[in-house]
Amino acid sequence: MTMPSGFELENQYCAPNYHPLPVVLTRGEGVFVWDENGKKYLDMMSAYSAVSHGHANPRLVGALTRQAETLCIVSRAFYSDKLGPFLKRACELTGQEMALPMNTGAEAVETAVKAARKWGYEVKGIESNKAEIIACSGNFHGRTTTIIAFSDEPEYQKNFGPFPAGFKIVEYGNADALEQMITPNTAAFLVEPIQGEGGIVIPPKGYLKACQEICRKHNVLLIADEIQTGLGRTGSLLACEHENVVPDGLILGKALGGGILPVSMFLSRRDVLELLVPGTHGSTFGGNPLSSAVGLEALNMLVEDKLAERSKKMGDYLIAELGKLDSPLIREVRGRGLFIGIEIDSAQGSAREICERLMERGLLSKETHETVVRLAPPLIISREEIDWAVNQIRDVLQETGQVRLAS
């Protein structure tokens, strides 16, 4: 009797809430992964920016193993010797005063929403149950029922209502529109410095700085969701740093777990987070010793290995090489650091088809909203590996006779 493949088993027993490429991966090392048949692929996705340090990084695996052999979880009912140093390092690197550890990015966003509302009532003086949080068009902050309440993507909301109130949507990249929407009940403005799931959308230069000034003027918390853009992905430690902005609240996740564990946190000022007293918020697994040990090592590696600087250098090179491809399929190449999107003209072709053809050639990427091919490899990628990736992209386009090298 033939055993069903991982592909068949997953399709049979897993809810179909994703549309993965038809490849079953079994192991990874550095920038590469292998499928169940032993075929090797260059990973240009990094699990949506979570594997910035590379797959099975020996230093991170070592930290994981040492801690797993010692103590993994005790819950926040007790102190541990790992959480304090982890949070201290995170705060020092980001310029924040306190942090609240969670697991997934969505949990950290939920934490930010609760903290902002509580601050709005107890510090700003907003009338009870009137607090508002402004988010942006095209945003993606997660998929919990609270978070999708402030999404403007119909598919994210369809048949999941009713949704909680207290959220407004403003045009992304339009600081004037933000100021016009603020009322005395506005507690916070939640924004991605670069929209990842939206298609690697970069706002106009000066936008984030203008938003910071507007928020300060109106006593509104500026909360930056850097779950995908943070920790070196865009060529600086945080994407906010491109405009010298230190937000009032910061959400981190994905790469914070070193590509090994789900680790996230909400960081903010002391006057915001000290309001979350016992009983107001919590997580059994958030801040556990195992996650803390891996997260601290991931942060230390980010600095010591100069991964943000590497991201900028390799990202600039990759964008320049992609810019040499001239094709009616490509509407635009945009990005910052190793956070890049190739927008495909839907009248000419399909981003999904391009990703499937790249997979056949040994390059893994994923489409976003059917129109953008996302490129976000581990930050340790080399120039030679980038050259190979660009060649595969060029060859896939040449297969349809719709590309020529720009002169």
JONOR-V530514 format. One record per residue. N is the residue number from 0. RES is the residue in three letters. PSI is psi in whole degrees, -180 to 180 (999 if undefined). Layout:
n:res:psi
N:RES:PSI
N:RES:PSI
//
This chain:
n:res:psi
0:MET:128
1:THR:129
2:MET:138
3:PRO:148
4:SER:167
5:GLY:-34
6:PHE:-47
7:GLU:-42
8:LEU:-42
9:GLU:-42
10:ASN:-31
11:GLN:-40
12:TYR:-13
13:CYS:135
14:ALA:138
15:PRO:48
16:ASN:2
17:TYR:162
18:HIS:71
19:PRO:159
20:LEU:150
21:PRO:70
22:VAL:137
23:VAL:110
24:LEU:142
25:THR:-24
26:ARG:165
27:GLY:155
28:GLU:120
29:GLY:-123
30:VAL:5
31:PHE:153
32:VAL:160
33:TRP:146
34:ASP:-180
35:GLU:-13
36:ASN:4
37:GLY:4
38:LYS:139
39:LYS:140
40:TYR:146
41:LEU:122
42:ASP:108
43:MET:22
44:MET:-36
45:SER:35
46:ALA:53
47:TYR:44
48:SER:9
49:ALA:-26
50:VAL:52
51:SER:-32
52:HIS:-4
53:GLY:155
54:HIS:139
55:ALA:43
56:ASN:123
57:PRO:-38
58:ARG:-40
59:LEU:-39
60:VAL:-37
61:GLY:-44
62:ALA:-41
63:LEU:-48
64:THR:-46
65:ARG:-43
66:GLN:-37
67:ALA:-30
68:GLU:-8
69:THR:-60
70:LEU:128
71:CYS:-51
72:ILE:137
73:VAL:-3
74:SER:168
75:ARG:10
76:ALA:-16
77:PHE:162
78:TYR:158
79:SER:163
80:ASP:-1
81:LYS:-30
82:LEU:-47
83:GLY:-52
84:PRO:-36
85:PHE:-49
86:LEU:-38
87:LYS:-46
88:ARG:-42
89:ALA:-43
90:CYS:-43
91:GLU:-41
92:LEU:-31
93:THR:-8
94:GLY:18
95:GLN:165
96:GLU:-33
97:MET:163
98:ALA:152
99:LEU:115
100:PRO:140
101:MET:-160
102:ASN:-69
103:THR:163
104:GLY:-41
105:ALA:-38
106:GLU:-40
107:ALA:-37
108:VAL:-44
109:GLU:-40
110:THR:-43
111:ALA:-41
112:VAL:-47
113:LYS:-44
114:ALA:-41
115:ALA:-42
116:ARG:-44
117:LYS:-42
118:TRP:-42
119:GLY:-41
120:TYR:-46
121:GLU:-18
122:VAL:-53
123:LYS:-29
124:GLY:28
125:ILE:142
126:GLU:144
127:SER:132
128:ASN:22
129:LYS:-1
130:ALA:141
131:GLU:143
132:ILE:131
133:ILE:131
134:ALA:178
135:CYS:153
136:SER:144
137:GLY:8
138:ASN:157
139:PHE:114
140:HIS:2
141:GLY:-172
142:ARG:17
143:THR:166
144:THR:-34
145:THR:-45
146:ILE:-42
147:ILE:-12
148:ALA:-26
149:PHE:30
150:SER:150
151:ASP:19
152:GLU:112
153:PRO:-38
154:GLU:-30
155:TYR:-24
156:GLN:-21
157:LYS:121
158:ASN:26
159:PHE:2
160:GLY:176
161:PRO:157
162:PHE:151
163:PRO:149
164:ALA:179
165:GLY:16
166:PHE:144
167:LYS:154
168:ILE:131
169:VAL:154
170:GLU:129
171:TYR:135
172:GLY:1
173:ASN:95
174:ALA:-35
175:ASP:-40
176:ALA:-36
177:LEU:-48
178:GLU:-37
179:GLN:-26
180:MET:-20
181:ILE:136
182:THR:174
183:PRO:-18
184:ASN:1
185:THR:120
186:ALA:-38
187:ALA:157
188:PHE:120
189:LEU:124
190:VAL:145
191:GLU:125
192:PRO:-35
193:ILE:131
194:GLN:118
195:GLY:-64
196:GLU:-23
197:GLY:-13
198:GLY:30
199:ILE:62
200:VAL:122
201:ILE:124
202:PRO:168
203:PRO:150
204:LYS:133
205:GLY:-6
206:TYR:-51
207:LEU:-39
208:LYS:-42
209:ALA:-40
210:CYS:-39
211:GLN:-44
212:GLU:-40
213:ILE:-44
214:CYS:-41
215:ARG:-40
216:LYS:-37
217:HIS:10
218:ASN:52
219:VAL:138
220:LEU:129
221:LEU:113
222:ILE:120
223:ALA:124
224:ASP:102
225:GLU:34
226:ILE:-44
227:GLN:-38
228:THR:-17
229:GLY:171
230:LEU:49
231:GLY:-11
232:ARG:-39
233:THR:11
234:GLY:3
235:SER:166
236:LEU:-49
237:LEU:148
238:ALA:-28
239:CYS:-28
240:GLU:-19
241:HIS:-23
242:GLU:20
243:ASN:41
244:VAL:128
245:VAL:108
246:PRO:164
247:ASP:-25
248:GLY:146
249:LEU:134
250:ILE:123
251:LEU:154
252:GLY:-151
253:LYS:-96
254:ALA:-15
255:LEU:-26
256:GLY:11
257:GLY:18
258:GLY:16
259:ILE:-45
260:LEU:155
261:PRO:114
262:VAL:130
263:SER:169
264:MET:156
265:PHE:125
266:LEU:146
267:SER:-172
268:ARG:160
269:ARG:-37
270:ASP:-14
271:VAL:-53
272:LEU:-22
273:GLU:-9
274:LEU:-20
275:LEU:78
276:VAL:169
277:PRO:131
278:GLY:-16
279:THR:-24
280:HIS:156
281:GLY:174
282:SER:126
283:THR:-43
284:PHE:-19
285:GLY:127
286:GLY:19
287:ASN:156
288:PRO:-38
289:LEU:-49
290:SER:-39
291:SER:-42
292:ALA:-44
293:VAL:-42
294:GLY:-41
295:LEU:-44
296:GLU:-39
297:ALA:-42
298:LEU:-43
299:ASN:-41
300:MET:-38
301:LEU:-42
302:VAL:-50
303:GLU:-36
304:ASP:2
305:LYS:50
306:LEU:-32
307:ALA:-43
308:GLU:-39
309:ARG:-39
310:SER:-42
311:LYS:-47
312:LYS:-50
313:MET:-34
314:GLY:-44
315:ASP:-41
316:TYR:-45
317:LEU:-44
318:ILE:-40
319:ALA:-42
320:GLU:-40
321:LEU:-32
322:GLY:-16
323:LYS:-10
324:LEU:124
325:ASP:110
326:SER:143
327:PRO:-17
328:LEU:-31
329:ILE:118
330:ARG:-38
331:GLU:146
332:VAL:124
333:ARG:154
334:GLY:179
335:ARG:129
336:GLY:-144
337:LEU:50
338:PHE:89
339:ILE:142
340:GLY:136
341:ILE:109
342:GLU:127
343:ILE:135
344:ASP:111
345:SER:-20
346:ALA:-17
347:GLN:-28
348:GLY:-178
349:SER:131
350:ALA:-35
351:ARG:-45
352:GLU:-40
353:ILE:-43
354:CYS:-38
355:GLU:-39
356:ARG:-36
357:LEU:-38
358:MET:-42
359:GLU:-28
360:ARG:0
361:GLY:22
362:LEU:127
363:LEU:122
364:SER:-174
365:LYS:142
366:GLU:154
367:THR:123
368:HIS:29
369:GLU:-1
370:THR:-12
371:VAL:130
372:VAL:119
373:ARG:134
374:LEU:110
375:ALA:70
376:PRO:168
377:PRO:146
378:LEU:-8
379:ILE:4
380:ILE:146
381:SER:167
382:ARG:-39
383:GLU:-39
384:GLU:-35
385:ILE:-44
386:ASP:-44
387:TRP:-43
388:ALA:-44
389:VAL:-38
390:ASN:-39
391:GLN:-41
392:ILE:-44
393:ARG:-44
394:ASP:-37
395:VAL:-41
396:LEU:-36
397:GLN:-26
398:GLU:-29
399:THR:5
400:GLY:28
401:GLN:30
402:VAL:147
403:ARG:149
404:LEU:135
405:ALA:140
406:SER:999
//
